Amino acid sequence: MSSLIAKYNVPGPRYTSYPTVPFWSTAAFTQGGWQQRLTTAFANSNYADGISLYVHLPYCESLCTFCGCNKRVTKNHDVETPYINALLNEWQMYCDWLPERPRIAELHFGGGTPSFFSPTELSRLLTGLFRDADLADKPDFGWEGHPNNTTHDHLKTLYDFGFRRVSFGVQDYDPLVQQAIHRHQPFSNVQRVTEQAREIGYTSISHDLVFGLPFQQTSSIRQTVAQTLSLRPDRISFYSYAHVPWIKGNGQRGFKDADLPTADQKRGLYETGRALFEAGGYTEIGMDHFALPHDSLHQAMQAGTLHRNFMGYTTTRTDVLLGLGVSSISDVGTAFMQNEKDLATYLTRVTAGELPVLRGHLLTRDDVIIRRLILDIMCRFETNWSTTDWTPDAWAMISLQLDDMRDDGLLDYDETGLWVRAKGQPFLRTICMVFDQYLTTSPVLEKPVFSQTV
């Protein structure tokens, strides 16, 4: 494994989209083209499948130095009302020109810290979202809560609006690690919100852990996993720490690179955690996720219906995903669009009645084909293709790399498709990179963009 990590641990995308954001062809993108593709996808799927809705709530009361998300750190809660107003204004713009009432099949609140917002403001947001929309059959609603500031009122308010999934950010229980990442969070708070959510009636409770953090040791992973298993969450996310200190506004300056585990040590932390999770009855789902057999994520993996989008792994697949809020990304199958990433600019544009479009990408035929292949690999560890999908030159380059990976025991493939072996699952992102035409044909990026793949 050590030699494979040295060979395949390279900077690469996480593939929540294809093409990935740095390679979006914004020169060919227009808001009119985006809206046309959105309208077409919506008309074809809204009645049958509904839409997905992601709402970005960016505020945090303190800065966690492991986080690469778009956030604004403040203790001033006066920001809640104008931001909720902006979200509702943005949603109203969509509802005004869509040809019929949206049917919401999936709704997710992410951040930032959604529990930064008061239950009253969250209730006002949801009332406004549902005023101009209907719910699809068996909708799937989830949100992210910080154990230190999530209250019983938060949990009950969102439950009453139909939320049945909640994920709590844990990261690591080791005090030294928590100090390095500025995430001071006792086990008692996680236990409290987990038990409260279960008592209220949430059917899927997730704990989010991170491996590869500064000062993390095998012993701390064992202790963190043991404490996690004692609470028996339905799902566990075991994310690879993405070290991307070059991102503007990122807090990843609170520790030195030398404080991070090496690539081999980092993979060892994951293998330790995975063995303990599996011994506890959890099944590995896709990449970096685990679930108990009764959970819908596990059932979707078994049924071959697991999906992946900008929210990560999901059990709901719709043709339309609308992102509301600063930096949110929308996906309509053949086009992507991202909102303004600067909070002040986002608020100004939405307040002026302008859709806050920053950039986007209109997918080509080849993009759609490769997107499906990568999605299959990330969700099912296999994919298939037609010989007409590739030019002879492209196939020669792809097969050369696949031959090398097959020789290393990572996968099997033939002229019809590819199957990832268990040995290759740690290298899913690197395997997907074989098919990424933008990595090989686009100009070299001027600055670092991607975290390491392992």
Steps between C-alpha positions, in 0.01 A plus 500: 500500500786738578636478146152544352442810712831645385396436138133600501469761777488808278297822507158429353129587510243348735263473202182640641468626142647446156650712363637624830460870578855616404442374146158647437488670161355829618578667166221297339267540797211745496222550751249458220651166399496387863138598546397325179661172609353536848152557359530195273624271778235633738215447251614145432540391861320720751171313490655152500798541733492847653808714561780514755571815695825588679510804728838637609501663845853640527531650847714351779572636847863382492753392239590131476846484346438175313205640301518595133132593464366842405416660836481830687612503863303732729324508835258764375167327454343810348624358167239223511195697387650671192657174385172308532331784310754461220446124481125548471545768234726270300250214529219730390694589184512133404134441585391801293636370170481124540201371297330333800527462876816314599457167676774466761633144526821577688601789724830549679628778726881524498759751605669664667291412800124471443446484876653851520154615392220513755211254475275799434700610195527144370124465540449822304730372226319168468157663505611721211653213302188286530258784426568480126584130474346160555662193651575190297404158631728395788727807498848473653602795722830527685709763677837550667521595868787606723477300825602802707214727390229265374205520739197283556299781343715483183445128472127513570434796270666337201345163579155660494576626147580146384874461567591144591878510445754699698880486496719622784857612443726314741839488321706354790466478878872526578562830691834558322339461158205718601737773615690489168184528292333746741202273551445467875215257531437257786351156451216594734366754249502244219329248726235755598400600145514140375267379775268798455477444125423133553234577760335757270477244221786556255550178306853565370760660727851541361830584668764666283859404580822607327824306462837651415469793742805653672640299792256217431627159611371146473416515869286812458315346205430188707368709788289722273351200322429323830311803629316531170395136503370540855234737362420276202430764232319365193764641267862603538693725264873440530639777284854538381638832621549720194804720558437801275651800684521702177122553484408862578346537843607151602598453862757226434787703643459401864757221478808403303522250217741303718216449749302298245535122466692373199310346209568147631402596853184670377391190311578293808262719700224428251565127498489498881170682502351286225588176678336625819187621319459171316552305822221716644257396228544788254547458124730720295295710256674647197790712619546606864149403618359221716144403590306242699289253297169669586612841372381620158858575391592133550185389321570729203853359471363145497231589245743680268310830535759695700557847354767766543471874447620826657346390831705179494341155502122499495215255458295742292574559133328786321574672170492841667702608803460869585751659735393803702735727690852631467733272296229234450513294180203391291499196271245421229673201344632684195606823670652631823472845656668645808380797701721788605762385750541839666229546762458877462473470121248218531280703735521813283405322179211304649364807678502676161288220356784348301579129486851486658672306220880491531595232246387177346551234238284360221587131462597357162405152377841369612456665842170317552652164406804536725288640783295179503814282503650687794170499690476122454853445629445723804166340591520138377873427454432409137388648171443410136552672168466470125790499256341802335553702817869551423718613214786257424754744648297551817449126548871433448584741784226366728584133444869564564421638846244227571756234407733642763227503764395147409860384536502657847186306594271803528243406236394279213374628167419395145351661191159532671574633847701517822478339845688636801657237725502533878869592475407788273225656711741729690594645160153573358580863431820411317318238292239758399777736393587259218178601324522873578573654161546848649796389709684395183378753241455826695781746572691430820338680793707793623461418869415200721131401496449143615582314819686168496286207385594256778 
